[in-house]
Amino acid sequence: KMMEKVVDKTPPTAEERISRIEHFEALSKRFKHLKEKANDLKMFDAGNDKINAKIILQNQAGFNFEVSNSTVIKKVRDAMEAELTILLTEAENEVLNFEI
């Protein structure tokens, strides 16, 4: 089966390679963005004094919802970290497994 995979592969055209590079650049940009967000969340934790912290949710219509309860902030922060970890792992795997 391994030989079939090697034999069946035809070299990509120049256009296919360029397209793959553009796809890879988009994947790497997504990974870098998620990595920055993970760092931002760590910095939030580092600067959080548990007294004056607040989280503000705002939608496109301009409506705001503000929370300053430290227990709620921790739960929201933990949920954000868990989801960010999943997304970051997926993005990293896509970058690592991508073939140009």
Contacts in CASP RR format, 6 or more apart in sequence:
PFRMAT RR
TARGET T0000
AUTHOR 0000-0000-0000
METHOD contacts of the structure
MODEL  1
KMMEKVVDKTPPTAEERISRIEHFEALSKRFKHLKEKANDLKMFDAGNDK
INAKIILQNQAGFNFEVSNSTVIKKVRDAMEAELTILLTEAENEVLNFEI
12 20 0 8 1.000
17 100 0 8 1.000
20 98 0 8 1.000
20 99 0 8 1.000
20 100 0 8 1.000
21 100 0 8 1.000
23 98 0 8 1.000
24 95 0 8 1.000
24 98 0 8 1.000
24 100 0 8 1.000
27 91 0 8 1.000
27 94 0 8 1.000
27 95 0 8 1.000
27 98 0 8 1.000
28 95 0 8 1.000
30 91 0 8 1.000
31 88 0 8 1.000
31 91 0 8 1.000
31 92 0 8 1.000
31 94 0 8 1.000
31 95 0 8 1.000
34 84 0 8 1.000
34 87 0 8 1.000
34 88 0 8 1.000
34 91 0 8 1.000
35 88 0 8 1.000
37 84 0 8 1.000
38 81 0 8 1.000
38 84 0 8 1.000
38 85 0 8 1.000
38 88 0 8 1.000
41 77 0 8 1.000
41 80 0 8 1.000
41 81 0 8 1.000
41 84 0 8 1.000
44 77 0 8 1.000
45 77 0 8 1.000
48 73 0 8 1.000
50 70 0 8 1.000
51 70 0 8 1.000
52 68 0 8 1.000
53 68 0 8 1.000
53 70 0 8 1.000
53 73 0 8 1.000
54 66 0 8 1.000
54 67 0 8 1.000
54 68 0 8 1.000
54 73 0 8 1.000
55 66 0 8 1.000
55 67 0 8 1.000
55 68 0 8 1.000
55 72 0 8 1.000
55 73 0 8 1.000
55 76 0 8 1.000
55 77 0 8 1.000
56 64 0 8 1.000
56 65 0 8 1.000
56 66 0 8 1.000
56 67 0 8 1.000
57 64 0 8 1.000
57 65 0 8 1.000
57 66 0 8 1.000
57 67 0 8 1.000
58 64 0 8 1.000
58 65 0 8 1.000
67 73 0 8 1.000
67 76 0 8 1.000
END
